[in-house]
Amino acid sequence: MTFDTKAFRQALGAFPTGVVVVTATSEAEPVGITVNSFTSVSLDPPLVLWCLKKDSQRYAGFAEARSYTISVLGTEHEDVSARLARQGEHRLSDMGLFATELGPPALADALAIFECAAHAMHEGGDHMILIGRVLRFARRDTGAPLVFHRGSYGALSEA
Ligand SMILES: Cc1cc2nc3c(=O)[nH]c(=O)nc-3n(C[C@H](O)[C@H](O)[C@H](O)COP(=O)(O)O)c2cc1C
C-alpha cells in the first residue's frame, strides 16, 4: 500500500494550532524559526516540546543551542511568522525584539514567552523532538492568538 504523504499533511492541517517563533543564539547572530508543533508536556518539572525538521538550514543552530526562547504569536505577527518560515531566512534583524534574562531575544508583544534550557532531544522520523525546560515565562492578559489551519493563517472568532 502506498502512503499519500501530501494527503496526510493536508489531513494534519485540519487540526488548528497556534504559532510560535523559536529563537536561539548558538550561532554568531540570533536565529529564529516559525513553528506550530509547540505543545506543553509537563507541569512539574515544567517542560514543553517542539519539533524541528532535520533538513532545515537552521537545524544545527537549534539542535546545538543550550537555550532557546519561545514567543507565542498574536494576529499582528502574521508578517513575522511568514518571514521566519521563508526558506533560508532566519535572521532577526529589523524585528521588534526584547532581551530576555536567560538567553535569546523574545518577540515584542508576544502573547506569552517561555525561556527554555535545552532538556532533551528525541528521534521523530524526519523531525527531531526538542524538549525544553522552562526556566522563566511571562504572558500578556490581552491579545488574539495567530491561528494556523488548513495551511492558512486565521484568528479565533469571538464567541
Ligand atoms: C505555520 C508554520 C508552522 C511551521 N511549523 C514548523 C515546525 O513545527 N517545525 C519545523 O521544523 N518547521 C516548521 N515550519 C517551517 C519552517 O518555518 C521553515 O519554513 C522551514 O524550516 C524551511 O526553512 P529552512 O530550511 O531555512 O529552515 C512551519 C512553517 C509555518 C508557516
The ligand as a Gaussian input file, in Angstrom:
#p B3LYP/6-31G(d) Opt

LIG

0 1
 C        2.705000      27.953000      10.348000
 C        4.011000      27.238000      10.144000
 C        4.416000      26.275000      11.052000
 C        5.636000      25.601000      10.915000
 N        5.999000      24.677000      11.848000
 C        7.207000      24.064000      11.755000
 C        7.609000      23.126000      12.746000
 O        6.880000      22.841000      13.691000
 N        8.842000      22.573000      12.625000
 C        9.680000      22.877000      11.568000
 O       10.804000      22.332000      11.516000
 N        9.299000      23.743000      10.604000
 C        8.097000      24.344000      10.686000
 N        7.713000      25.235000       9.720000
 C        8.635000      25.501000       8.589000
 C        9.760000      26.464000       8.963000
 O        9.228000      27.675000       9.477000
 C       10.638000      26.792000       7.722000
 O        9.827000      27.140000       6.666000
 C       11.454000      25.574000       7.326000
 O       12.351000      25.325000       8.385000
 C       12.231000      25.734000       5.982000
 O       13.241000      26.671000       6.027000
 P       14.778000      26.352000       6.423000
 O       15.273000      25.173000       5.683000
 O       15.507000      27.650000       6.074000
 O       14.786000      26.116000       7.914000
 C        6.488000      25.902000       9.827000
 C        6.080000      26.878000       8.896000
 C        4.857000      27.530000       9.051000
 C        4.435000      28.575000       8.056000

